[in-house]
Amino acid sequence: MGIEVRNITKTFGAFTALRDVSLTVATGELVALLGPSGSGKTTLLRIIAGLDQPDPSSGAILFHDEDVANRNVGSRRVGFVFQHYALFRHMTVFDNVAFGLRVRPRSQRPAKNLIKFKVLRLLKLVQLESMANRYPHQLSGGQRQRVALARALAIEPKVLLLDEPFGALDAKVRQELRQWLRRLHDEIHLTSVFVTHDQDEALELADRVLVMNEGRIEQIGTPDEVFHNPQTEFVVKFLGQVNVFHGRLEGGKVHFSTLAWESPELAGTPTQPARVFVRPHELDVDVECNGHQALRAEVARIHSAGPNVRLDLIAESGEHLCAEVSQDRYHALNIVAGSIVYVTPRDVKIFADKKSIP
Amino acid sequence: MRVLLIGVSLTFLALFLVVPLAAVFVQALSLGWSVYVRSLTDADALSAIGLTLLVALIVVPINTIFGVIAAWAIAKFQFAGKSLLITLIDLPYSVSPVIAGMIFVLLFGRQGWLGPWLERNDIHVIFSTAGIVLATLFVTFPFVARELIPLMQAQGIEEEEAARLLGASGLQTFFRVTLPNIKWGLLYGVILCNARAMGEFGAVSVVSGHIRGQTNTMPLHVEVLYNEYNLTAAFAVASLLALLALVTLVLKSTLRWKTAEQLSSEELGYTGD
């Protein structure tokens, strides 16, 4: 096992940042910690790195089956990449990358030539060979982030931790760097954990995604699992836009307006409110009722710039809905703002109190 | 309007700064170079210059080390009593130097709390170099820390964390990462500290006892000469202090410009993409 976190709790005064968090990261795996700000994801990353200490009585942290609780930051051999790079501003790119090798005790320090060889090889890996003599402030954000990565890799870390690695970059660079990082990971297969609040980034980049909220882990799974099979309402809401219908669960059936859904697994539960979630692309839109069960709605706005067309709808019952259809479908529907349409949810997630049904 | 504003400020500066400064040099040289040189090479003058240098040589390094440690603690760590420490560092700014001198007389003087014990052990603090050093230490200790705290706070702790993660020890982190980042600000603080240490009058005046050739620093020597109506000699020594002020001013502007340059290039670095 690459990284194992067992029952870690962390409090800052009265604020609990992490509540009994456990996770395992397989050797060579790339895991995303996904959550809103304040969910504890960065705290968890810093505790794994040794920059912060967990509460004294709580759990353990293991790297490759070795407890690192008593190892200080420097001897954990963690490669850490900061959101704002944290490059040494008075050193050149070369000196930045060489730092981790040069500060080693004399007996473990590689010879000058070897350091030079290693640094240049790393700069080549991050495609910055020509920048070796530049200073950090002379580089673009994306270049600085790659220097930070090369610097972290120079110490041949056992695990690589990245704190919002693309957070300070603009959208285009972010996209490029994301794909580049995935290729790099496939090349070097270093056990890696990165923190992000961007669900697209997590779903695209990671082998597994860990969704966090208020210091707890909501769900751990592959991008596919968390997206298509969310275990909690929070996960549904956090992983992209979603419509919610506040319905009523009665005798194993959820009713909302003219719609009803069977939910056999909730059959035994008493009558109670239930929430029904539908993603915009899982709402079928038609101009006629066709006899399906459907909600009548008025088209409020049409956003047609993009690969798909987004429709803002106002249901008869007053709810604001969002539907997404293909460009072809949109043209076939032949609708404008003000048109009346009928929407039918295709795939729903139903949550009543503490019970979920796919 | 612009011409008026600039004109007023320049006239004001000329009247109250340049003219008096020039007057010091004119007075000092009014009886010619030979008298000027003689005034400065007089045994008592040399002793005062020597004592001033000695005090600065002791005080400035101590306050530099203390200032760096205090600024480091305040800027890079969270701990209880931090705001109290900041207030304490500022204390010498808000206390009149004369009061500062009195504090030491009260502590170490013959009638002071520790006076009898010191006398029994034949240790002289008041009316000796030790007292002057203590008083100067007290008066000048905010300079370095005050200069460094905002700078270090602005730079944050991520670079230090990065260094630790890369395996650097505490000392390596300090000498390879922290110190290079603060060097211009540090030098600026040291120069201010030095200027004040050499020029301090009030606190030193109280504890020194004005013993000619023994416990007179340059500012005190100027006063003694002046009170004896030995104006040329007084101004000759004063001209050395004025010269120190000018050198300080030049170094100060250069360093200000250096730190500003460093900060702006970093800011540019952090926002530019």
Interface residues (C-beta under 8 A of the other chain):
Chain A: A49 G50 L51 V73 G74 S75 R76 R77 V78 G79 F80 F82 H84 A86 L87 F88 R89 H90 F99 G100 V103 R104 P136 H137 Q138 L139 S140 G141 G142 R144 R151 A152 A154 I155 L169 D170 V173
Chain B: E158 E159 E161 A162 A163 R164 L165 L166 G167 A168 S169 Q172 R176 V177 P180 N181 S265 E266 L268 G269 Y270 G272 D273
